């Protein structure tokens, strides 16, 4: 149970990082 929650949290954090990186890259490209 705990491991599953930890894995889900890790995925959410990873997705958040990718989103932030994508937004930053987009801003550089338009900028």
C-alpha positions as MATLAB code, in Angstrom:
seq = 'XXXXXXXXXXXXXXXXXXXXXXXXXXXXXXX';
ca = [
       0.000    0.000    0.000;
       2.670    2.488    1.061;
       4.890    1.567   -1.895;
       2.020    2.117   -4.319;
       1.321    5.574   -2.912;
       5.005    6.461   -3.082;
       5.153    5.352   -6.720;
       2.067    7.384   -7.606;
       3.544   10.434   -5.902;
       6.804    9.980   -7.796;
       4.876    9.839  -11.088;
       2.971   13.015  -10.230;
       6.204   14.826   -9.370;
       7.828   13.605  -12.589;
       4.830   14.781  -14.638;
       4.951   18.145  -12.893;
       8.663   18.521  -13.684;
       8.020   17.668  -17.341;
       5.184   20.188  -17.485;
       7.362   22.928  -16.005;
      10.205   22.089  -18.398;
       7.783   22.133  -21.332;
       6.390   25.520  -20.353;
       9.904   26.925  -19.861;
      10.974   25.605  -23.275;
       7.863   27.092  -24.887;
       8.569   30.476  -23.331;
      12.159   30.391  -24.607;
      10.963   29.515  -28.120;
       8.392   32.317  -28.274;
      10.503   34.711  -26.276;
];
